[in-house]
Amino acid sequence: MNSLSALKGLPVNRIKIDGGFVRDLLTNPRSLAAVHSIMALAKSLELDTVAEYVENEALAARLTVLGIDYGQGYAFGKPMPLDEVLAGLKGDSARHAHITDSSDSGSIRLNSRLA
């Protein structure tokens, strides 16, 4: 059984798009095609999408146009200890609204991030 066959039977609600495709999608037509195809597959299976390695606003904007739901990467902030993140969120309700309540902590909903 290949991994795509297994996907339809897995109890998942989200597909993560590998940063290897995301990092150069602005300059590599094959990466762009892969991200677009993964997004289309996820949507047809009624799954959300998370893009890794969203390093700048240009990537975040393009992913939003493509219909990707969430992003992770330096465009949203550098990695930091969890206690610092939580302390910062206590006084910043606007930023808190952008962080998902899923098990993919650190994922940012792209359409609200760029709104």
TIVEX-480531 format. One line per field, with one value per residue: residue number from 1; residue in three letters; x, y, z of N, C-alpha, C, O, CB in turn. Coordinates in pm, 1 decimal. Glycine has a CB too. Layout:
BEGIN
marza = [NUM,...]
lumti = [Ala,...]
n_px = [X,...]
n_py = [Y,...]
n_pz = [Z,...]
ca_px = [X,...]
ca_py = [Y,...]
ca_pz = [Z,...]
c_px = [X,...]
c_py = [Y,...]
c_pz = [Z,...]
o_px = [X,...]
o_py = [Y,...]
o_pz = [Z,...]
cb_px = [X,...]
cb_py = [Y,...]
cb_pz = [Z,...]
This chain:
BEGIN
marza = [1,2,3,4,5,6,7,8,9,10,11,12,13,14,15,16,17,18,19,20,21,22,23,24,25,26,27,28,29,30,31,32,33,34,35,36,37,38,39,40,41,42,43,44,45,46,47,48,49,50,51,52,53,54,55,56,57,58,59,60,61,62,63,64,65,66,67,68,69,70,71,72,73,74,75,76,77,78,79,80,81,82,83,84,85,86,87,88,89,90,91,92,93,94,95,96,97,98,99,100,101,102,103,104,105,106,107,108,109,110,111,112,113,114,115]
lumti = [Met,Asn,Ser,Leu,Ser,Ala,Leu,Lys,Gly,Leu,Pro,Val,Asn,Arg,Ile,Lys,Ile,Asp,Gly,Gly,Phe,Val,Arg,Asp,Leu,Leu,Thr,Asn,Pro,Arg,Ser,Leu,Ala,Ala,Val,His,Ser,Ile,Met,Ala,Leu,Ala,Lys,Ser,Leu,Glu,Leu,Asp,Thr,Val,Ala,Glu,Tyr,Val,Glu,Asn,Glu,Ala,Leu,Ala,Ala,Arg,Leu,Thr,Val,Leu,Gly,Ile,Asp,Tyr,Gly,Gln,Gly,Tyr,Ala,Phe,Gly,Lys,Pro,Met,Pro,Leu,Asp,Glu,Val,Leu,Ala,Gly,Leu,Lys,Gly,Asp,Ser,Ala,Arg,His,Ala,His,Ile,Thr,Asp,Ser,Ser,Asp,Ser,Gly,Ser,Ile,Arg,Leu,Asn,Ser,Arg,Leu,Ala]
n_px = [84.2,59.2,151.8,-42.9,-272.8,-311.4,-374.9,-648.3,-772.2,-678.8,-721.4,-718.1,-711.0,-571.4,-315.8,31.0,250.4,558.8,853.3,1051.0,921.6,791.5,980.7,1102.1,897.1,831.1,1012.8,1053.6,895.0,816.3,804.1,599.9,390.5,374.7,296.8,51.3,-86.0,-87.0,-240.4,-483.8,-550.7,-579.4,-797.1,-995.8,-1028.5,-1134.2,-960.0,-755.3,-471.7,-124.1,155.2,499.5,806.4,762.1,906.3,900.4,707.6,632.7,621.8,419.6,205.2,173.4,109.5,-132.9,-289.7,-289.4,-454.3,-379.5,-420.1,-286.7,29.7,375.8,673.0,958.4,844.2,644.2,758.3,1049.6,1175.8,1110.6,1135.0,861.8,739.2,796.7,654.6,390.2,371.1,391.5,157.5,-45.2,-86.7,-148.7,-393.8,-473.6,-269.9,-290.6,-525.8,-447.4,-309.7,-336.6,-558.6,-480.0,-308.3,-84.0,98.7,202.7,130.7,3.9,-290.5,-319.2,-487.6,-589.4,-360.1,-260.8,-459.9]
n_py = [-116.7,220.3,550.5,742.9,591.4,502.5,738.9,805.1,647.4,723.0,872.0,1175.3,1537.7,1726.7,1816.7,1837.9,2039.7,1980.4,2167.0,2160.7,2182.2,2424.2,2630.2,2718.5,2782.4,3019.7,3051.6,2812.0,2625.2,2355.1,2306.0,2483.8,2363.9,2121.0,2204.6,2322.4,2096.4,1926.7,2084.3,2083.4,1809.5,1778.3,1950.1,1820.3,1597.8,1709.5,1823.6,2033.2,2244.3,2278.2,2472.1,2430.2,2606.6,2878.9,3153.0,3426.4,3726.6,3732.6,3461.4,3379.7,3532.4,3428.2,3161.0,3201.2,3295.2,3061.9,2908.6,2777.2,2682.4,2715.6,2829.2,2777.7,2911.7,3141.2,3376.5,3432.9,3437.9,3374.9,3063.2,3002.6,2961.5,2783.5,2886.9,3160.0,3227.0,3176.8,3362.7,3599.9,3586.9,3620.9,3894.3,3980.6,3971.7,3999.7,3881.8,3626.6,3538.1,3455.2,3219.8,2874.8,2641.0,2384.9,2064.6,2121.6,2323.8,2656.7,2690.5,2917.6,3071.7,3150.1,3327.2,3500.6,3609.9,3772.1,3948.0]
n_pz = [0.0,-86.7,38.0,-25.6,-62.7,196.5,322.8,297.8,487.0,733.5,1057.4,1039.1,1037.0,910.4,678.6,655.6,476.0,347.8,420.0,223.9,-18.9,14.2,66.0,-174.8,-349.0,-474.4,-675.3,-804.9,-1035.5,-1012.7,-737.1,-671.5,-816.1,-677.4,-416.7,-477.9,-573.9,-347.9,-178.3,-322.0,-312.2,-33.5,17.1,-131.9,23.5,241.9,434.8,641.6,562.9,638.9,601.5,617.6,698.3,634.0,562.1,509.3,436.8,167.2,89.5,268.1,172.5,-88.8,-33.2,95.3,-117.6,-266.9,-112.9,118.1,455.9,712.8,850.5,932.5,1061.9,1031.3,937.8,1108.9,1354.5,1555.2,1686.8,2031.6,2390.4,2537.8,2771.8,2750.3,2520.6,2604.3,2815.6,2672.6,2524.3,2707.1,2750.8,2499.3,2321.0,2053.0,1898.1,2000.6,1887.9,1639.4,1672.8,1649.3,1808.3,1800.7,1793.0,1654.7,1762.4,1729.5,1469.4,1236.5,1134.2,806.5,655.0,851.2,951.1,751.4,710.1]
ca_px = [0.0,139.8,109.0,-166.9,-382.8,-329.2,-425.1,-794.8,-819.2,-621.2,-807.0,-649.5,-788.2,-477.3,-196.4,142.2,328.3,700.9,925.4,1128.6,838.9,747.8,1087.8,1136.2,781.5,825.5,1109.5,1062.2,761.4,784.2,762.7,468.1,295.5,359.0,217.5,-85.1,-144.9,-111.4,-355.1,-605.0,-580.9,-628.6,-931.9,-1090.1,-1049.6,-1185.0,-854.7,-682.8,-331.6,-24.1,281.3,620.5,913.8,713.7,1015.0,883.8,572.0,603.9,577.4,289.9,104.4,149.6,39.7,-270.4,-354.8,-305.7,-559.1,-324.2,-488.8,-198.8,171.8,472.5,803.9,1012.4,757.4,555.5,837.9,1159.1,1148.0,1141.8,1083.0,716.5,695.3,802.5,542.4,267.5,371.9,362.4,19.4,-138.3,-118.5,-158.9,-508.1,-480.4,-180.8,-343.8,-631.1,-384.9,-249.5,-439.6,-574.5,-460.6,-185.7,26.0,125.0,288.6,71.8,-65.9,-389.5,-263.7,-578.4,-602.3,-228.3,-237.8,-579.2]
ca_py = [0.0,342.9,645.4,809.8,499.4,500.0,867.8,810.9,573.8,775.3,966.2,1304.4,1652.5,1825.5,1769.3,1932.1,2046.8,1984.4,2289.7,2144.6,2233.8,2560.5,2730.5,2778.2,2781.9,3145.1,3049.2,2679.8,2583.5,2220.5,2320.5,2546.5,2261.3,2023.6,2266.4,2335.7,1962.1,1880.7,2161.1,2035.1,1678.8,1799.7,2008.5,1718.5,1507.5,1795.5,1838.2,2159.7,2235.9,2354.1,2484.9,2451.3,2688.1,3007.0,3235.9,3569.8,3769.3,3697.2,3321.6,3374.1,3588.0,3333.3,3045.6,3243.3,3295.4,2921.4,2846.8,2705.0,2729.6,2751.9,2832.9,2775.5,2957.2,3267.2,3488.9,3454.6,3451.4,3281.1,2968.9,3051.0,2873.0,2786.9,2975.9,3297.0,3242.0,3185.9,3489.8,3704.3,3576.4,3664.3,4035.8,4013.6,3894.3,4003.6,3778.9,3498.2,3498.0,3396.5,3090.7,2771.9,2565.6,2246.1,2001.4,2180.8,2452.5,2739.7,2712.4,3044.1,3072.9,3245.8,3432.6,3602.2,3671.3,3872.2,4032.3]
ca_pz = [0.0,-85.2,140.7,-64.1,-33.9,341.2,368.4,307.1,604.1,857.8,1130.0,1044.0,991.8,859.2,608.0,663.8,351.7,381.2,388.9,100.9,-128.2,42.9,70.2,-304.2,-438.3,-550.2,-786.0,-864.6,-1079.8,-963.2,-597.4,-675.4,-860.8,-569.0,-310.8,-529.5,-581.0,-210.7,-129.8,-389.5,-254.8,103.0,11.2,-178.9,136.8,349.2,534.8,645.0,520.9,713.8,528.5,697.5,641.2,581.2,613.6,483.8,401.8,27.4,91.7,336.4,82.1,-199.3,24.2,118.5,-248.9,-306.4,-31.3,232.9,576.2,823.4,820.5,1041.9,1016.9,1080.3,901.4,1221.8,1475.6,1577.3,1796.4,2165.6,2494.7,2549.9,2879.4,2699.3,2427.8,2683.4,2888.0,2574.7,2478.4,2811.3,2734.7,2356.9,2272.2,1906.5,1846.1,2043.3,1794.3,1520.5,1704.3,1648.0,1932.0,1761.8,1841.4,1578.7,1824.6,1648.4,1337.4,1224.8,1025.8,712.6,613.0,954.7,969.8,648.4,695.2]
c_px = [89.7,79.1,-18.1,-287.5,-413.9,-395.7,-576.4,-849.5,-767.4,-716.1,-735.4,-743.8,-701.3,-360.9,-90.3,223.6,473.5,766.9,1011.7,1052.7,809.5,859.8,1119.3,1017.7,768.6,915.7,1115.8,922.3,721.6,739.2,624.3,361.4,269.9,271.6,72.2,-155.3,-177.2,-232.4,-484.1,-647.4,-641.2,-771.2,-1033.6,-1121.0,-1102.3,-1088.1,-796.4,-539.4,-245.5,104.1,394.8,711.7,862.4,806.0,996.3,740.4,535.6,555.6,439.5,178.8,71.3,73.7,-106.9,-349.3,-381.7,-414.1,-508.3,-381.5,-396.2,-54.3,254.6,603.9,839.1,929.7,667.2,631.1,944.8,1120.0,1190.4,1085.4,932.4,669.8,700.2,687.2,412.9,259.2,339.1,218.2,-80.3,-179.6,-141.9,-271.5,-519.2,-391.0,-234.7,-450.1,-573.6,-328.2,-359.3,-447.5,-555.9,-333.5,-64.6,57.5,225.3,237.1,-8.5,-165.6,-350.5,-360.6,-601.6,-471.1,-209.3,-356.0,-554.5]
c_py = [124.3,443.8,720.4,720.7,497.6,627.6,868.5,738.2,626.1,874.3,1101.5,1414.8,1758.8,1755.9,1877.4,1923.6,2071.1,2113.9,2281.5,2191.7,2382.7,2661.7,2792.6,2783.9,2910.7,3143.0,2915.9,2632.0,2444.5,2224.3,2382.9,2444.9,2159.1,2080.6,2279.1,2200.3,1906.0,1953.2,2108.9,1898.4,1693.8,1853.7,1905.0,1615.9,1581.7,1804.9,1978.6,2135.9,2325.8,2355.0,2511.1,2549.9,2815.0,3113.5,3385.5,3598.8,3732.2,3552.1,3309.6,3424.6,3490.2,3210.6,3078.8,3242.5,3152.6,2850.6,2765.0,2766.9,2784.8,2753.5,2828.6,2827.1,3094.9,3388.0,3526.4,3469.1,3343.9,3184.4,3028.8,2954.7,2892.7,2882.3,3122.1,3324.6,3262.5,3317.1,3605.1,3703.4,3628.0,3809.8,4075.9,3933.9,3896.2,3896.0,3640.8,3447.9,3430.8,3257.7,2986.6,2705.1,2417.5,2190.0,2049.4,2317.6,2528.7,2758.7,2840.2,3033.5,3184.6,3356.9,3536.0,3674.9,3786.1,3966.1,4172.4]
c_pz = [0.0,11.8,101.7,-40.5,115.5,392.3,387.7,429.5,736.4,925.3,1147.3,998.1,925.8,789.0,617.2,535.3,388.6,333.9,264.1,-21.9,-110.2,21.6,-64.9,-401.5,-519.0,-672.4,-859.7,-904.6,-1030.6,-817.4,-589.7,-714.6,-750.3,-458.0,-355.5,-532.0,-442.9,-152.8,-191.9,-334.8,-115.0,100.5,-35.3,-70.2,259.8,467.3,527.7,601.0,608.2,631.5,626.9,624.7,573.8,640.0,591.9,440.2,258.4,18.0,157.1,244.6,-30.6,-149.7,51.9,-11.7,-296.2,-225.2,85.0,360.5,683.9,777.3,947.3,985.9,1069.6,1038.0,1018.2,1353.3,1483.7,1689.4,1930.6,2268.7,2513.3,2658.4,2835.7,2603.0,2506.1,2759.9,2793.7,2528.6,2580.3,2793.5,2590.3,2293.6,2121.2,1847.4,1881.0,1947.0,1670.8,1545.8,1712.5,1783.4,1904.3,1823.0,1763.2,1636.8,1740.6,1507.6,1340.4,1110.6,931.6,678.0,722.5,976.9,872.2,630.2,745.9]
o_px = [184.9,-31.8,-94.8,-393.8,-530.3,-465.1,-626.5,-962.1,-808.6,-783.7,-696.9,-842.9,-749.1,-313.5,-117.3,261.0,506.6,740.6,1042.8,1113.7,803.3,836.2,1159.8,1037.2,701.5,897.9,1177.2,840.1,603.0,646.2,540.7,254.5,156.4,181.3,-19.4,-272.6,-282.2,-316.5,-583.7,-766.2,-741.3,-856.5,-1145.6,-1227.4,-1113.6,-1128.0,-788.9,-491.1,-287.0,155.6,387.4,696.2,912.9,786.5,1069.7,662.8,419.3,459.6,352.9,70.6,-45.6,-16.8,-194.6,-462.7,-484.6,-460.7,-585.1,-390.4,-424.3,-18.6,210.3,642.6,761.8,944.2,619.0,572.3,931.4,1040.6,1292.7,997.3,882.1,570.3,616.6,629.3,335.9,151.9,266.9,162.5,-188.5,-294.9,-153.8,-246.4,-571.1,-432.4,-225.7,-462.8,-644.5,-301.0,-462.7,-354.0,-609.9,-261.2,48.3,44.1,320.5,295.0,-80.5,-129.3,-348.6,-319.3,-631.4,-471.4,-147.9,-352.8,-644.1]
o_py = [132.5,424.2,758.4,769.5,491.8,624.8,926.5,764.8,577.8,951.8,1137.3,1389.4,1866.3,1651.1,1994.5,1815.0,2170.6,2163.2,2384.3,2236.6,2457.7,2768.3,2908.7,2789.6,2911.4,3223.5,2907.4,2601.7,2419.2,2153.4,2339.6,2440.0,2115.4,2012.2,2249.6,2191.0,1844.9,1892.3,2091.9,1874.2,1630.1,1806.2,1901.4,1554.1,1524.1,1795.4,2037.1,2022.7,2435.0,2249.0,2602.4,2573.7,2854.4,3158.6,3464.9,3507.9,3703.1,3523.2,3237.8,3366.1,3471.4,3161.9,2994.3,3194.8,3125.6,2743.8,2690.3,2889.1,2890.3,2688.8,2869.8,2790.8,3157.5,3494.4,3639.4,3509.2,3235.9,3219.3,3096.6,2874.7,3004.8,2952.3,3201.4,3433.2,3354.2,3376.8,3697.6,3808.6,3674.0,3845.0,4195.0,3838.4,3800.0,3825.6,3548.3,3327.2,3356.1,3184.5,3008.5,2712.1,2333.5,2258.8,2020.0,2418.1,2471.6,2836.7,2867.4,2990.8,3301.3,3472.7,3651.0,3791.0,3887.1,4054.1,4256.6]
o_pz = [77.6,61.5,190.2,-2.2,155.2,493.9,484.0,471.5,841.8,857.5,1258.6,929.7,889.6,832.9,590.1,491.2,452.9,224.2,204.0,-119.0,-207.5,-35.2,-70.3,-523.0,-622.2,-763.8,-966.1,-818.1,-1008.9,-779.2,-510.4,-653.8,-731.3,-409.7,-278.7,-495.7,-423.2,-86.7,-121.6,-313.4,-82.4,175.4,15.7,-71.5,368.1,583.3,419.7,601.3,647.0,595.9,709.1,504.9,468.7,752.9,650.8,410.8,230.4,-53.4,107.2,239.6,-64.1,-217.6,33.9,-15.8,-358.1,-264.6,145.6,372.1,740.7,678.9,1054.6,874.9,1142.2,1098.3,1025.6,1453.7,1426.0,1776.8,1940.7,2237.3,2505.4,2639.6,2879.1,2604.2,2477.6,2768.5,2831.1,2497.1,2543.7,2818.3,2561.3,2220.0,2064.5,1755.3,1800.3,1926.7,1603.4,1450.7,1775.6,1863.3,1976.3,1895.0,1802.4,1567.1,1687.4,1432.0,1436.5,1001.0,970.9,672.0,690.3,1017.8,906.7,544.3,740.9]
cb_px = [-96.3,150.0,219.9,-161.3,-348.6,-195.1,-386.1,-856.6,-781.4,-485.9,-846.6,-521.8,-862.9,-425.6,-228.0,231.5,275.0,772.2,1010.4,1168.3,707.7,696.2,1212.2,1249.3,655.6,863.8,1246.0,1128.6,754.8,905.8,864.2,467.5,348.0,496.3,274.9,-83.6,-50.4,13.5,-337.4,-581.7,-453.9,-536.3,-934.2,-1034.3,-919.3,-1319.6,-743.8,-687.1,-316.3,0.2,273.0,694.9,992.4,559.7,1142.1,984.0,558.0,729.8,679.8,293.4,153.1,283.5,109.0,-273.9,-267.9,-173.5,-643.2,-166.8,-568.8,-216.2,205.8,488.5,809.1,1153.4,672.4,457.2,748.7,1291.4,1221.4,1085.7,1156.4,663.8,781.9,936.7,530.8,258.6,508.5,452.3,-12.7,-75.9,-8.5,-25.4,-635.5,-439.4,-38.3,-401.2,-714.2,-275.3,-169.0,-412.2,-712.5,-455.9,-196.8,-9.1,176.5,424.4,-17.0,33.3,-536.7,-221.3,-710.1,-649.8,-116.2,-206.4,-697.5]
cb_py = [-1.0,404.0,744.5,851.9,357.5,480.3,975.2,752.0,432.1,843.0,907.7,1302.4,1712.9,1915.4,1734.0,1903.0,2159.7,1864.6,2327.2,2000.1,2155.3,2569.9,2668.8,2700.2,2759.6,3261.2,3082.6,2579.8,2586.3,2127.7,2406.0,2664.6,2190.4,1982.6,2405.1,2397.4,1867.4,1903.8,2310.7,2026.2,1591.9,1896.8,2130.7,1648.0,1435.8,1743.9,1732.2,2222.9,2275.0,2292.8,2598.6,2316.2,2606.6,3033.9,3193.9,3618.4,3919.5,3717.9,3233.5,3457.4,3721.1,3290.0,3000.0,3382.6,3370.0,2847.2,2760.7,2710.1,2618.6,2654.9,2956.8,2630.9,2958.0,3283.7,3454.1,3341.2,3445.4,3356.6,2834.0,3193.2,2898.0,2648.6,2955.6,3322.4,3118.2,3069.3,3513.0,3689.7,3433.9,3645.1,4119.0,3985.7,3946.7,4142.8,3796.8,3508.9,3618.6,3486.6,3096.8,2668.1,2592.0,2233.4,1849.5,2191.6,2435.2,2681.9,2592.9,3161.4,3092.1,3175.9,3372.9,3539.8,3567.1,3804.9,3971.3]
cb_pz = [122.0,-227.3,168.3,-210.1,-82.9,410.1,270.5,182.4,591.1,829.7,1268.6,956.5,1107.7,973.3,458.3,788.1,256.3,320.1,503.8,83.4,-137.1,185.4,125.4,-367.4,-358.6,-461.3,-734.1,-766.7,-1230.1,-977.8,-518.9,-773.4,-987.3,-512.6,-273.0,-670.6,-653.7,-121.5,-161.3,-542.0,-249.2,179.5,-83.0,-302.4,171.4,397.7,514.2,786.5,372.2,857.1,423.1,724.0,541.4,618.4,550.7,375.9,421.0,-61.2,166.7,466.7,23.4,-263.9,153.9,182.0,-352.2,-290.8,-116.2,233.2,634.0,940.8,740.3,1103.4,867.2,1032.2,777.4,1232.0,1598.3,1612.3,1772.5,2187.6,2627.6,2578.0,3004.2,2629.4,2334.8,2780.3,2955.4,2456.1,2444.8,2948.6,2791.8,2284.0,2332.2,1852.9,1901.9,2183.6,1753.3,1470.5,1836.7,1538.6,1995.5,1610.1,1832.3,1427.2,1968.9,1644.0,1294.4,1202.3,1079.9,588.0,570.4,1084.7,951.7,518.2,768.8]
